[in-house]
Amino acid sequence: MSEAGGGPGWGFPVPQRAPWSLVAATAALCLVSATSVWPAGAAPMSREERQKLGNQVLEMFDHAYGNYMEHAYPADELMPLTCRGRVRGQEPSRGDVDDALGKFSLTLIDSLDTLVVLNKTKEFEDAVRKVLRDVNLDNDVVVSVFETNIRVLGGLLGGHSLAIMLKEKGEYMQWYNDELLQMAKQLGYKLLPAFNTTSGLPYPRINLKFGIRKPEARTGTETDTCTACAGTLILEFAALSRFTGATIFEEYARKALDFLWEKRQRSSNLVGVTINIHTGDWVRKDSGVGAGIDSYYEYLLKAYVLLGDDSFLERFNTHYDAIMRYISQPPLLLDVHIHKPMLNARTWMDALLAFFPGLQVLKGDIRPAIETHEMLYQVIKKHNFLPEAFTIDFRVHWAQHPLRPEFAESTYFLYKATGDPYYLEVGKTLIENLNKYARVPCGFAAMKDVRTGSHEDRMDSFFLAEMFKYLYLLFADKEDIIFDIEDYIFTTEAHLLPLWLSTTNQSIPKKNTTSEYTELDDSNFDWTCPNTQILFPNDPLYAQSIREPLKNVVDKSCPRGIIRVREESFRSGAKPPLRARDFMATNPEHLEILKKMGVSLIHLKDGRVQLVQHAIQAASSIDAEDGLRFMQEMIELSSQQQKEQQLPPRAVQIVSHPFFGRVVLTAGPAQFGLDLSKHKETRGFVASSKPYNGCSELTNPEAVMGKIALIQRGQCMFAEKARNIQNAGAIGGIVIDDNEGSSSDTAPLFQMAGDGKDTDDIKIPMLFLFSKEGSIILDAIREYEDVEVLLSDKAKDRAAILKGKMIPNYIINSNPEMESEEQPSSENDPPNQSAEQIITSSSQDPDLAEQAAPEERALSPPPEPAGAPSPAEMDNAANISPSEQNSDPTENHESTSLGGECTDLDDQPQEPSETEEDSNPNVSWGQKAQPIDSILADWNEDIEAFEMMEKDEL
């Protein structure tokens, strides 16, 4: 997601309307041209240091781009751990992630305009020649319409924009004759069949060769798409129309935007995450500014800037007012239900919302931008990167980090808005973390788990398209760039489109259709260009004063009031609703509150208690709403406790030449042997055992003596393998999966169970690697012979590992060791759990470990529960064992109340359970509710929303 950079040089016409219509164009102008000020005690960063950091960004780009061209091109992406290209169909499927790959050299096209921004004009000219010579857009492959638009079509248009600019300058690209534009037009026509729906919303996928619905196409049966997928087309499609004069592209993109606007929830002015492309019904009715919606809002504002159509600004301002009213809970941005916007839809945030502070800069709303950005930065300082999702009390929810650029983007725009050198230091931290934790010999690897520092064999094209562009611009002076960046607007993929398109081929009639759908509140459009005196009224500490209260929000936080409660309650002084984490079944006051919310408590014979909600029995509709929230929180709390009982992932770090600790592999733990979370890590050279399966006495004990033995899975129990290599003198063992092609990228965490016998005799650590990760070590042995690894609970600081060794400076720096105080949660999407489920806590029985194969037992995450209830099944129920009842508020998991003190779960000792299956909830559904009036019909929507709430896909 990307915002337009701009300054006084923005040369585009502004419609002659009321002053508020200038906001999108002018807010950024004034903000970016703000006078630089520095907080007291903080000197501005010298030009020499900024140049040094800019040069470091150039070297990092060369490392990533050079390795892609050497090891991957013409494949779509580089796999930086295995030093080869990712080709669709030749690697294990990653689901929707692979929809971006179309066998069209994605990374090269996505990187075109980055080369020019980084002053690599010769490389740009070579890259354009390669695209024209090698790229085929007629492949029989099903791709995402959204991803293909923003990455490939946007990349071709961005490349064309800068190619004609260079040609005009007279030194480079003199041979260029709009070839990239012709390719873009060809691709545009290939995408048009996706819009063949009655609504005008595009199908989410299309076959590049066969289009939609044909038997050969293998697509066209989809019914749903995300709001961002349908609403993030206007910039590229309108630019294509205005470059070529073919109006059809802009017409189709406008029609899709018009339909989304018409289908917004009228009372809240919010849109949902997923919509039916044929009927226009909302499939997922939660709303936020992150995954699934993000760039829809971005493109409304930027379409006004690029195209000068007032209706886009009116729509954006209407949505923005709703966002700030319901979703923004400074410094957080939390999803809500579109039809009940005072009801939070989830208690965690995803990383994609990090673009929003940058969009707020373009809007001119600087204070909330500073607040949210600072909160995100505090999360990054805790985990080194922004986790793919994190909770409202800043725990890791999804631990991956695919090198997303959105935070760097917002950092760039905030620096341009404030001139505060603080944001230069933020950018410096991002550079250091990328070099220290993500850099590998063949590029930069995505983080599989920010807690352990393990890697994923993945380097997405957006990393080159966006990350290096924003980081370089952050440290560059105007004279460091060979063209005026202020003459362009950034697309969501950071591709550059010239602002002069606003006056070119304006064949699309500009019609203000907004008033047909709603009566607009003029107060939404009071924004005018804020000058620096208003933003910083003689106070150089303005930005710092906003950030300061948030400095300790992550490490020393007890978020009060983060979950929105009724405004009426606050005004009347009433107590906030009862939270699930505070509930005590023995507290009479709590039981009375449950009764008021329509929740009954039933004591079961086995000592558990069952909670059942009947919305119709609540004292009021507001109390029923609190009851539904309470039941959902109880389900989430139970699910969180189950996750925390699981053994966390471990790390295998290759520390020998040429890896130097830069490759970290996700490993599954064992329920026996040395516990790496409680003991010092184990370090040693690796050696393959003979026999390789380790199921009998080793015939090469001298080879594994004092080393870490590599063993293949299969033919006997894990504990038996461990005993055999231990008897041979091994100091540790790594079991490698015998299922060829298995990978931690696509498979859940694997935990090795014992053999049902006493395993106290096993004293060495044992870890499990899937086939793909194991092959990285095996390949290293074949190439370098002596390979040394570190077995630990998390990746260790390279400065400590490599002390005294001759290695590049970018590997060792002053950053402290990776900190991870989190109790890990499951890396997989949580099961779909309705608010009507029953929560139980089962006893633990080691004999219930999953029988993974006839010869061995292992653990894997529990399967998802059976299908969700019908909307008519309205009663909510939850069974809670006595152990789950909080007898003491100080012992609550994630103990955070609106008025009480905070107890961090990290400070609570956790005993891991022996099996994951045994912590599974037993699921059943409550009885059908009695027929009720319209309130019940309204609650049907709530239940549907809760059923979908945990299915978020980033």
ZADO-737579 format. One line per 5 residues: number of its first residue (from 1); for each residue x, y, z of C-alpha. Coordinates in steps of 0.05 Angstrom, whole numbers, plus 5000, padded with zeros to 4 digits. Example, Ala and Ser with C-alpha at 12.3 -4.5 7.8 and 13.67 -1.06 7.14 Angstrom:
2
1) 5246:4910:5156; 5273:4979:5143
***
This chain:
954
1) 5000:5000:5000; 5029:5066:4981; 5014:5139:4984; 5032:5195:4938; 5093:5235:4955
6) 5088:5308:4938; 5113:5378:4949; 5106:5447:4919; 5124:5419:4851; 5061:5378:4842
11) 5036:5402:4775; 4965:5380:4764; 4900:5418:4755; 4851:5423:4813; 4777:5426:4799
16) 4746:5494:4813; 4701:5476:4871; 4690:5493:4943; 4754:5497:4985; 4744:5429:5016
21) 4753:5396:4948; 4826:5415:4950; 4842:5370:5009; 4871:5309:4976; 4915:5348:4929
26) 4936:5402:4977; 4942:5369:5044; 5002:5330:5021; 5031:5391:4987; 5033:5432:5050
31) 5053:5374:5095; 5111:5352:5052; 5137:5422:5047; 5135:5432:5122; 5194:5466:5153
36) 5241:5416:5185; 5243:5419:5260; 5279:5376:5311; 5262:5358:5382; 5305:5387:5436
41) 5367:5346:5448; 5362:5309:5382; 5408:5337:5328; 5388:5329:5255; 5421:5271:5218
46) 5479:5297:5177; 5478:5293:5102; 5539:5247:5105; 5502:5197:5149; 5440:5201:5106
51) 5482:5188:5044; 5515:5129:5079; 5448:5099:5095; 5423:5113:5025; 5484:5077:4997
56) 5470:5019:5044; 5399:5014:5015; 5429:5012:4945; 5476:4956:4965; 5418:4917:4996
61) 5377:4925:4933; 5436:4901:4891; 5441:4840:4936; 5367:4823:4928; 5359:4842:4854
66) 5426:4812:4834; 5410:4745:4866; 5342:4744:4833; 5373:4756:4765; 5429:4706:4777
71) 5391:4649:4809; 5317:4658:4793; 5304:4697:4729; 5261:4687:4688; 5220:4655:4744
76) 5170:4699:4781; 5205:4700:4848; 5271:4682:4882; 5273:4628:4935; 5331:4657:4975
81) 5345:4597:5020; 5352:4547:4964; 5380:4598:4913; 5332:4581:4857; 5270:4609:4824
86) 5199:4596:4845; 5160:4569:4786; 5085:4558:4791; 5069:4484:4794; 5140:4462:4808
91) 5138:4478:4882; 5087:4457:4935; 5025:4500:4931; 5020:4557:4980; 4946:4569:4965
96) 4924:4640:4949; 4995:4666:4956; 5013:4632:4890; 4958:4669:4853; 5007:4726:4843
101) 5052:4681:4801; 5037:4679:4727; 5102:4656:4695; 5114:4727:4672; 5179:4745:4710
106) 5139:4780:4764; 5198:4806:4805; 5232:4837:4744; 5169:4875:4722; 5153:4896:4793
111) 5224:4925:4801; 5227:4967:4737; 5212:5036:4765; 5251:5021:4829; 5314:5016:4786
116) 5303:5088:4761; 5286:5115:4830; 5352:5085:4854; 5389:5118:4796; 5404:5051:4762
121) 5385:5076:4693; 5431:5029:4655; 5404:4969:4693; 5333:4995:4678; 5346:4998:4604
126) 5374:4927:4606; 5314:4904:4647; 5264:4934:4598; 5299:4898:4540; 5293:4832:4579
131) 5219:4844:4592; 5205:4857:4519; 5247:4798:4497; 5228:4744:4548; 5161:4758:4582
136) 5100:4721:4557; 5031:4745:4579; 4993:4688:4545; 5007:4632:4594; 4956:4579:4613
141) 4956:4597:4686; 4903:4623:4734; 4924:4688:4768; 4894:4738:4817; 4863:4797:4781
146) 4881:4842:4839; 4954:4821:4844; 4964:4820:4769; 4936:4890:4765; 4977:4923:4820
151) 5042:4885:4806; 5045:4870:4732; 5000:4921:4699; 5024:4973:4749; 5096:4953:4739
156) 5090:4959:4663; 5057:5027:4668; 5108:5051:4719; 5164:5028:4675; 5132:5062:4615
161) 5123:5127:4654; 5197:5131:4671; 5220:5105:4604; 5188:5163:4568; 5215:5210:4621
166) 5286:5184:4609; 5276:5187:4534; 5257:5261:4539; 5321:5274:4579; 5359:5249:4519
171) 5411:5200:4547; 5376:5134:4558; 5319:5096:4525; 5326:5133:4458; 5304:5069:4424
176) 5241:5062:4465; 5175:5067:4427; 5121:5053:4479; 5133:4977:4478; 5118:4970:4553
181) 5053:5008:4543; 5033:4960:4488; 5046:4901:4534; 5004:4936:4588; 4948:4945:4539
186) 4952:4871:4520; 4948:4852:4593; 4891:4900:4605; 4849:4866:4552; 4866:4798:4583
191) 4838:4823:4650; 4774:4853:4622; 4734:4787:4618; 4737:4784:4694; 4687:4841:4696
196) 4633:4800:4661; 4586:4801:4721; 4518:4833:4730; 4546:4876:4786; 4609:4899:4750
201) 4652:4871:4805; 4708:4829:4776; 4719:4755:4787; 4778:4746:4835; 4817:4702:4787
206) 4826:4695:4712; 4864:4650:4665; 4913:4692:4624; 4904:4648:4563; 4831:4625:4566
211) 4797:4680:4607; 4735:4662:4648; 4686:4604:4650; 4714:4564:4592; 4729:4491:4613
216) 4803:4504:4600; 4802:4566:4644; 4792:4528:4709; 4760:4591:4739; 4697:4631:4735
221) 4658:4593:4788; 4677:4639:4845; 4622:4679:4879; 4661:4723:4927; 4717:4774:4925
226) 4749:4820:4975; 4732:4894:4975; 4804:4914:4962; 4808:4864:4905; 4750:4898:4869
231) 4765:4968:4891; 4840:4973:4875; 4837:4979:4799; 4821:5051:4783; 4891:5080:4783
236) 4922:5028:4736; 4861:5021:4692; 4849:5096:4686; 4923:5108:4672; 4920:5055:4618
241) 4859:5088:4587; 4892:5157:4588; 4958:5133:4562; 4925:5095:4504; 4859:5131:4492
246) 4820:5066:4502; 4767:5088:4551; 4740:5018:4566; 4790:5004:4622; 4772:5065:4663
251) 4698:5053:4651; 4701:4983:4680; 4742:5004:4741; 4694:5061:4755; 4634:5015:4751
256) 4664:4969:4803; 4678:5027:4850; 4608:5054:4840; 4578:4987:4859; 4620:4982:4923
261) 4599:5051:4943; 4526:5035:4932; 4531:4972:4974; 4564:5006:5035; 4526:4998:5100
266) 4484:5061:5099; 4479:5075:5174; 4554:5066:5188; 4582:5084:5119; 4630:5024:5126
271) 4643:4968:5077; 4655:4895:5094; 4714:4851:5077; 4683:4803:5027; 4625:4814:4978
276) 4586:4769:4931; 4604:4791:4861; 4537:4771:4832; 4487:4795:4885; 4526:4848:4922
281) 4511:4816:4989; 4564:4823:5042; 4594:4755:5058; 4639:4780:5113; 4611:4839:5150
286) 4670:4860:5192; 4705:4923:5172; 4774:4953:5184; 4831:4987:5147; 4875:4925:5141
291) 4873:4861:5099; 4816:4856:5050; 4796:4930:5050; 4859:4972:5057; 4874:4995:4986
296) 4801:5008:4970; 4804:5069:5015; 4872:5087:4988; 4849:5087:4916; 4788:5131:4929
301) 4833:5187:4954; 4887:5177:4902; 4836:5171:4845; 4815:5242:4864; 4887:5265:4863
306) 4903:5232:4796; 4837:5241:4760; 4808:5304:4792; 4738:5274:4801; 4705:5304:4863
311) 4660:5243:4875; 4720:5202:4895; 4739:5253:4948; 4668:5256:4975; 4666:5181:4982
316) 4734:5178:5015; 4716:5232:5065; 4651:5197:5082; 4687:5132:5094; 4743:5167:5132
321) 4694:5200:5179; 4665:5130:5194; 4735:5101:5204; 4754:5154:5254; 4687:5148:5289
326) 4685:5072:5297; 4750:5037:5277; 4803:5086:5303; 4814:5074:5377; 4880:5111:5384
331) 4932:5085:5377; 4896:5022:5352; 4855:5008:5290; 4806:4952:5307; 4756:4917:5262
336) 4682:4928:5276; 4617:4901:5249; 4589:4944:5193; 4517:4941:5219; 4537:4948:5292
341) 4600:4991:5289; 4605:4998:5365; 4617:4923:5369; 4689:4901:5357; 4696:4843:5309
346) 4763:4818:5334; 4816:4832:5385; 4877:4833:5340; 4906:4874:5283; 4940:4854:5219
351) 5004:4882:5190; 4973:4910:5127; 4941:4967:5166; 5011:4997:5174; 4999:5035:5109
356) 4943:5076:5141; 4987:5129:5176; 5016:5146:5108; 4946:5154:5079; 4928:5199:5137
361) 4988:5243:5119; 4959:5250:5049; 4892:5266:5081; 4925:5318:5126; 4905:5285:5192
366) 4973:5283:5224; 4961:5269:5298; 4929:5199:5292; 4981:5182:5239; 5037:5195:5289
371) 5001:5156:5344; 4988:5093:5303; 5057:5094:5272; 5090:5099:5340; 5050:5040:5367
376) 5071:4999:5307; 5144:5019:5317; 5141:4996:5389; 5116:4928:5366; 5173:4925:5316
381) 5224:4942:5370; 5197:4884:5411; 5197:4832:5355; 5248:4861:5305; 5193:4860:5252
386) 5119:4872:5250; 5084:4805:5259; 5031:4788:5207; 4980:4797:5263; 4985:4818:5336
391) 4935:4826:5392; 4911:4889:5426; 4959:4876:5483; 5015:4867:5431; 5025:4792:5432
396) 5041:4754:5369; 4977:4728:5337; 5008:4705:5270; 5083:4702:5274; 5102:4708:5201
401) 5132:4770:5169; 5138:4767:5092; 5182:4830:5089; 5122:4876:5081; 5138:4949:5063
406) 5077:4985:5091; 5110:5009:5155; 5170:5036:5116; 5120:5072:5070; 5086:5107:5128
411) 5153:5125:5158; 5173:5159:5093; 5110:5201:5089; 5112:5220:5162; 5183:5244:5154
416) 5163:5285:5093; 5104:5314:5133; 5142:5331:5196; 5215:5337:5179; 5227:5302:5245
421) 5295:5265:5244; 5263:5214:5291; 5235:5180:5229; 5304:5176:5198; 5326:5136:5260
426) 5265:5092:5250; 5287:5079:5178; 5357:5063:5202; 5329:5011:5250; 5291:4979:5192
431) 5355:4974:5151; 5393:4944:5210; 5340:4892:5224; 5335:4871:5151; 5410:4861:5146
436) 5416:4827:5213; 5357:4780:5213; 5330:4773:5141; 5393:4776:5099; 5417:4708:5072
441) 5471:4692:5021; 5421:4691:4963; 5379:4751:4980; 5331:4767:5037; 5286:4714:5067
446) 5218:4726:5097; 5211:4710:5170; 5174:4646:5185; 5168:4664:5259; 5190:4731:5287
451) 5196:4699:5356; 5248:4647:5336; 5280:4685:5278; 5267:4626:5231; 5263:4638:5156
456) 5216:4622:5100; 5242:4608:5030; 5207:4668:5003; 5224:4737:4976; 5161:4770:4947
461) 5166:4818:4889; 5136:4875:4931; 5199:4874:4973; 5239:4902:4913; 5181:4943:4886
466) 5167:4980:4950; 5214:4970:5009; 5278:4995:4977; 5241:5051:4941; 5214:5080:5005
471) 5277:5070:5045; 5320:5104:4992; 5272:5163:4985; 5272:5170:5061; 5346:5186:5062
476) 5353:5219:4993; 5356:5293:4979; 5321:5321:4919; 5385:5325:4880; 5398:5251:4893
481) 5340:5232:4847; 5347:5242:4772; 5274:5264:4763; 5223:5303:4804; 5187:5251:4847
486) 5134:5303:4862; 5107:5299:4791; 5083:5228:4805; 5034:5191:4849; 5049:5124:4880
491) 5002:5065:4868; 4990:5015:4923; 5050:4976:4897; 5091:5040:4896; 5091:5045:4820
496) 5096:5115:4793; 5041:5147:4750; 5050:5218:4724; 5002:5270:4750; 4994:5300:4680
501) 4948:5242:4665; 4893:5283:4698; 4888:5326:4635; 4900:5272:4584; 4845:5236:4544
506) 4790:5257:4593; 4736:5221:4553; 4703:5193:4616; 4647:5241:4636; 4660:5264:4707
511) 4594:5257:4743; 4583:5267:4817; 4543:5205:4831; 4554:5207:4906; 4493:5248:4921
516) 4450:5195:4888; 4467:5148:4945; 4469:5190:5008; 4456:5258:5038; 4526:5283:5052
521) 4545:5319:5115; 4584:5380:5094; 4622:5377:5160; 4660:5317:5132; 4693:5362:5081
526) 4719:5420:5122; 4790:5399:5109; 4832:5452:5076; 4907:5457:5066; 4938:5459:5136
531) 5000:5502:5138; 5059:5488:5182; 5040:5542:5232; 4975:5505:5246; 5008:5437:5248
536) 5067:5459:5289; 5046:5523:5326; 5114:5549:5347; 5127:5482:5380; 5185:5441:5352
541) 5165:5384:5399; 5097:5373:5366; 5109:5303:5338; 5150:5283:5398; 5095:5304:5446
546) 5046:5259:5410; 5094:5200:5410; 5118:5206:5481; 5057:5176:5516; 5063:5115:5472
551) 5136:5100:5485; 5122:5043:5533; 5055:5021:5505; 5082:4953:5485; 5130:4932:5539
556) 5094:4963:5598; 5023:4965:5575; 4959:4952:5610; 4912:4976:5555; 4852:5009:5588
561) 4790:5017:5548; 4822:4988:5485; 4761:4945:5471; 4707:4995:5458; 4650:4996:5508
566) 4584:5032:5503; 4592:5107:5501; 4529:5113:5542; 4562:5074:5598; 4620:5121:5601
571) 4576:5182:5600; 4531:5155:5655; 4588:5129:5698; 4563:5057:5693; 4611:4999:5701
576) 4640:4971:5636; 4614:4903:5613; 4641:4840:5646; 4701:4813:5608; 4711:4739:5600
581) 4782:4742:5628; 4754:4772:5693; 4697:4722:5702; 4695:4680:5766; 4640:4627:5771
586) 4640:4635:5847; 4628:4710:5845; 4554:4726:5858; 4559:4794:5826; 4587:4762:5762
591) 4529:4712:5761; 4480:4769:5767; 4513:4805:5709; 4509:4740:5667; 4435:4734:5682
596) 4424:4806:5658; 4461:4790:5594; 4418:4728:5582; 4473:4680:5600; 4456:4619:5643
601) 4507:4580:5683; 4496:4504:5691; 4539:4460:5735; 4555:4393:5702; 4567:4327:5738
606) 4640:4324:5717; 4656:4389:5753; 4652:4435:5693; 4604:4492:5684; 4566:4506:5621
611) 4549:4576:5597; 4489:4583:5551; 4464:4649:5523; 4393:4663:5501; 4392:4733:5472
616) 4317:4737:5481; 4325:4730:5557; 4372:4790:5563; 4347:4851:5600; 4357:4895:5539
621) 4385:4893:5469; 4448:4927:5495; 4456:4874:5550; 4445:4820:5497; 4501:4852:5456
626) 4546:4849:5517; 4527:4777:5527; 4546:4758:5456; 4612:4794:5464; 4624:4758:5530
631) 4611:4689:5498; 4658:4704:5440; 4712:4728:5488; 4704:4664:5528; 4715:4623:5465
636) 4776:4664:5446; 4804:4659:5516; 4796:4583:5517; 4828:4579:5448; 4886:4622:5470
641) 4897:4578:5531; 4899:4517:5486; 4950:4550:5441; 4994:4568:5500; 4995:4495:5522
646) 5028:4474:5457; 5103:4467:5453; 5133:4526:5416; 5174:4519:5352; 5249:4514:5356
651) 5305:4541:5311; 5361:4508:5273; 5412:4562:5255; 5469:4548:5206; 5529:4584:5235
656) 5587:4560:5192; 5615:4592:5128; 5584:4622:5086; 5519:4625:5125; 5545:4657:5189
661) 5479:4648:5225; 5439:4682:5171; 5397:4620:5154; 5348:4600:5207; 5302:4540:5197
666) 5236:4527:5233; 5241:4462:5272; 5190:4421:5309; 5205:4404:5382; 5206:4336:5416
671) 5168:4318:5480; 5230:4283:5506; 5304:4298:5512; 5337:4363:5529; 5288:4421:5531
676) 5321:4478:5493; 5276:4530:5525; 5304:4513:5594; 5377:4496:5577; 5434:4527:5538
681) 5431:4516:5464; 5469:4459:5431; 5521:4475:5379; 5560:4427:5335; 5577:4401:5266
686) 5526:4356:5232; 5537:4285:5206; 5491:4235:5174; 5479:4171:5214; 5486:4102:5185
691) 5436:4072:5177; 5404:4137:5158; 5338:4119:5191; 5374:4110:5258; 5331:4050:5276
696) 5389:4005:5296; 5457:4011:5327; 5498:4060:5286; 5553:4032:5242; 5590:4099:5239
701) 5595:4121:5312; 5661:4155:5299; 5627:4201:5248; 5573:4225:5295; 5614:4226:5360
706) 5609:4296:5388; 5566:4319:5331; 5493:4330:5315; 5466:4269:5279; 5420:4275:5219
711) 5368:4220:5216; 5312:4205:5168; 5241:4197:5193; 5208:4129:5188; 5211:4055:5205
716) 5216:4063:5281; 5197:4109:5339; 5229:4177:5348; 5253:4158:5418; 5287:4096:5390
721) 5325:4139:5340; 5346:4186:5396; 5373:4130:5439; 5413:4100:5382; 5448:4165:5364
726) 5458:4182:5437; 5492:4115:5448; 5538:4131:5390; 5560:4195:5424; 5519:4246:5387
731) 5505:4311:5424; 5439:4323:5389; 5395:4298:5333; 5356:4327:5274; 5302:4283:5244
736) 5288:4300:5171; 5220:4283:5142; 5218:4227:5092; 5157:4258:5057; 5192:4290:4997
741) 5172:4362:4986; 5142:4374:5055; 5156:4444:5081; 5142:4487:5141; 5115:4537:5090
746) 5054:4494:5078; 5050:4444:5135; 5033:4456:5208; 5084:4452:5263; 5105:4380:5277
751) 5120:4356:5347; 5154:4289:5361; 5120:4247:5414; 5152:4193:5456; 5142:4118:5451
756) 5096:4111:5510; 5153:4090:5555; 5197:4128:5603; 5242:4174:5562; 5282:4204:5620
761) 5343:4167:5594; 5345:4212:5532; 5389:4271:5550; 5404:4302:5482; 5360:4352:5444
766) 5319:4327:5386; 5288:4370:5332; 5246:4356:5270; 5255:4388:5202; 5209:4380:5143
771) 5240:4355:5078; 5250:4423:5046; 5286:4452:5107; 5326:4389:5117; 5349:4391:5045
776) 5380:4459:5057; 5427:4427:5108; 5440:4366:5065; 5456:4411:5005; 5503:4452:5049
781) 5540:4388:5070; 5549:4368:4997; 5577:4436:4979; 5617:4455:5041; 5628:4388:5077
786) 5635:4417:5148; 5569:4449:5168; 5559:4475:5238; 5490:4488:5266; 5459:4516:5330
791) 5399:4483:5361; 5361:4532:5404; 5293:4558:5424; 5303:4620:5381; 5355:4648:5334
796) 5416:4676:5370; 5450:4742:5359; 5502:4737:5304; 5552:4781:5341; 5555:4730:5397
801) 5557:4670:5350; 5612:4697:5305; 5656:4734:5354; 5727:4737:5328; 5709:4713:5258
806) 5723:4753:5195; 5655:4769:5168; 5621:4829:5134; 5603:4888:5178; 5530:4886:5160
811) 5522:4818:5195; 5548:4841:5263; 5521:4905:5292; 5503:4933:5359; 5432:4909:5360
816) 5417:4866:5421; 5399:4794:5416; 5331:4779:5388; 5282:4785:5445; 5223:4739:5449
821) 5185:4736:5513; 5122:4711:5480; 5087:4647:5496; 5079:4625:5423; 5011:4615:5393
826) 4995:4570:5336; 5023:4591:5269; 4961:4567:5234; 4897:4604:5225; 4853:4590:5286
831) 4794:4544:5276; 4728:4573:5257; 4692:4578:5324; 4622:4604:5329; 4597:4640:5391
836) 4550:4580:5399; 4605:4530:5413; 4617:4495:5478; 4685:4504:5509; 4715:4448:5550
841) 4783:4431:5578; 4801:4357:5571; 4848:4317:5613; 4916:4302:5584; 4932:4232:5563
846) 4998:4217:5528; 4968:4155:5497; 4923:4199:5455; 4981:4226:5413; 4964:4223:5339
851) 4987:4161:5303; 5025:4195:5248; 5050:4130:5217; 5048:4056:5236; 5118:4060:5265
856) 5117:4127:5301; 5072:4177:5336; 5074:4252:5329; 5033:4313:5343; 5002:4362:5295
861) 4952:4419:5307; 4880:4396:5318; 4832:4395:5260; 4780:4448:5252; 4713:4433:5285
866) 4655:4410:5244; 4610:4456:5205; 4582:4520:5235; 4510:4524:5259; 4455:4554:5217
871) 4436:4626:5231; 4373:4601:5264; 4412:4567:5320; 4418:4627:5364; 4433:4601:5434
876) 4505:4609:5456; 4537:4558:5502; 4605:4548:5533; 4630:4493:5580; 4686:4514:5626
881) 4724:4467:5671; 4740:4490:5742; 4813:4500:5721; 4791:4552:5671; 4752:4593:5722
886) 4792:4651:5749; 4791:4646:5824; 4840:4702:5830; 4842:4763:5784; 4918:4764:5788
891) 4921:4696:5755; 4882:4713:5693; 4911:4696:5626; 4921:4760:5586; 4894:4795:5648
896) 4872:4863:5624; 4811:4897:5651; 4783:4966:5638; 4796:4988:5708; 4844:4940:5740
901) 4918:4925:5739; 4953:4886:5685; 4986:4819:5694; 5027:4798:5633; 5021:4726:5612
906) 5095:4726:5597; 5106:4729:5672; 5063:4667:5685; 5097:4599:5684; 5067:4554:5632
911) 5071:4478:5632; 5065:4452:5562; 5014:4397:5551; 5037:4329:5526; 4989:4327:5467
916) 4955:4379:5426; 4893:4337:5413; 4877:4334:5486; 4870:4409:5492; 4819:4410:5436
921) 4751:4436:5455; 4693:4388:5450; 4645:4423:5404; 4570:4421:5404; 4515:4470:5391
926) 4462:4499:5436; 4388:4488:5426; 4350:4527:5375; 4324:4593:5400; 4250:4609:5402
931) 4223:4651:5344; 4233:4723:5362; 4223:4792:5332; 4269:4834:5290; 4322:4836:5345
936) 4335:4762:5333; 4340:4774:5258; 4392:4827:5273; 4430:4779:5317; 4433:4729:5260
941) 4480:4777:5226; 4524:4780:5289; 4530:4704:5291; 4548:4701:5218; 4601:4754:5228
946) 4630:4717:5288; 4632:4652:5248; 4673:4687:5195; 4716:4727:5243; 4772:4676:5252
951) 4777:4659:5178; 4818:4720:5161; 4869:4708:5106; 4923:4760:5099
***
